[in-house]
């Protein structure tokens, strides 16, 4: 009996693409009216800039490592794999050039962004956002 390898390959490809199914919604405090393009967003989350466009302090928040949302964020926004992100931050820490964004749960993400105009984070459209945060972009 022949094993249909093409079906196995298709199944593997579909399973690997599951993290890409989650929609990533970038959020800031409702009072923050900064317009942030994807390139600048990447620079904020990689610690290369510490200010929003307009000059106010930007403090990025990261979802917990290993979550579907975090994987989708790293692939879509940072254009890096989890291993590449960990390697990047290991080098930045070793050279004294920065520390990675604080890792928090999805529910705390929205609460923290809503509580302080300095924070920028991300969530999914499945989460109830309310009026205290503003969506900057969706990916």
JOWO-V216126 format. One record per pair of residues at least 12 apart in sequence whose ideal C-beta (glycine too) atoms are under 8 Angstrom apart, sorted by sequence separation. I is the first residue (numbers start at 1). J is the second residue. D is the distance in Angstrom with one decimal. If there is no record, write none. Layout:
# JOWO-V216126
I	J	D
I	J	D
This chain:
# JOWO-V216126
70	82	7.8
109	121	4.5
40	53	6.5
47	60	7.9
109	122	7.2
110	123	5.8
125	138	7.4
44	58	5.1
109	123	5.6
26	41	6.3
45	60	4.8
36	52	7.0
44	60	5.4
66	82	7.8
114	130	7.1
120	136	7.6
36	53	6.5
45	62	7.5
65	82	7.3
104	121	7.9
106	123	6.0
110	127	6.2
34	52	4.0
35	53	6.5
106	124	7.5
114	132	3.6
34	53	5.0
110	129	6.3
114	133	5.1
32	52	6.7
34	54	5.3
107	127	7.9
110	130	7.7
113	133	5.2
106	127	6.5
34	56	7.2
110	133	6.2
28	52	7.8
32	56	7.2
45	77	6.7
46	78	6.7
45	78	6.3
42	77	5.9
41	77	6.0
42	78	5.7
42	79	7.4
69	106	6.6
62	100	6.9
65	103	6.1
38	77	6.7
62	101	4.2
64	103	5.3
67	106	7.5
61	101	5.7
62	102	6.7
63	103	7.1
64	104	7.0
60	101	4.0
61	102	5.7
62	103	4.9
63	104	7.3
64	105	6.0
46	88	6.9
59	101	7.7
62	104	7.3
63	105	7.7
64	106	7.9
61	104	5.7
63	106	6.2
24	69	6.8
47	92	6.3
77	122	7.9
22	68	5.1
63	109	6.5
21	68	7.9
22	69	5.4
24	72	5.3
61	109	5.8
19	68	5.0
23	72	8.0
24	73	5.1
73	122	5.5
18	68	7.1
22	72	4.5
47	97	7.4
21	72	7.7
26	77	7.8
47	98	3.8
61	112	6.0
19	71	4.0
20	72	5.9
24	76	5.8
47	99	7.4
61	113	6.9
19	72	5.0
24	77	6.7
47	100	7.3
69	122	7.1
47	101	7.8
69	123	7.2
20	75	6.5
69	124	5.9
19	75	6.9
20	76	7.5
45	101	6.3
59	116	7.7
61	119	5.6
63	121	7.9
59	118	4.6
60	119	7.8
61	120	7.0
62	121	7.8
63	122	6.9
58	118	6.7
59	119	5.3
60	120	5.4
61	121	3.9
56	117	6.9
57	118	4.9
59	120	7.1
60	121	7.1
56	118	7.1
58	120	5.6
77	139	6.2
76	139	4.6
72	139	8.0
52	120	7.6
44	120	6.3
27	109	7.8
27	110	7.0
29	113	6.0
30	114	7.5
36	120	7.8
28	113	6.4
29	114	6.6
32	117	5.1
27	113	5.2
29	115	7.9
31	117	5.3
29	116	6.5
29	117	4.0
32	120	7.9
28	117	7.5
29	118	7.8
29	119	6.7
28	119	7.3
28	120	5.1
27	120	7.3
26	120	7.0
27	121	5.7
26	121	7.7
27	122	6.5
41	136	7.6
26	122	5.1
27	123	6.1
41	137	7.2
25	122	6.2
24	122	5.3
25	123	5.4
25	124	6.3
38	137	7.1
24	124	7.2
25	125	5.7
36	136	5.2
23	124	5.8
30	131	6.3
33	134	7.7
35	136	7.7
36	137	7.0
38	139	7.7
22	124	5.6
23	125	5.1
27	129	6.8
30	132	5.4
32	134	6.6
34	136	7.7
29	132	7.4
30	133	5.9
25	129	7.7
29	133	6.5
30	134	5.0
28	133	6.8
29	134	7.1
27	133	4.5
28	134	5.5
27	134	6.7
27	135	5.9
28	136	5.5
26	135	7.0
27	136	6.7
25	135	5.6
26	136	4.4
26	137	4.8
25	137	7.8
26	138	7.4
25	138	5.2
26	139	7.4
24	138	7.1
25	139	8.0
23	138	6.1
24	139	4.5
23	139	7.2
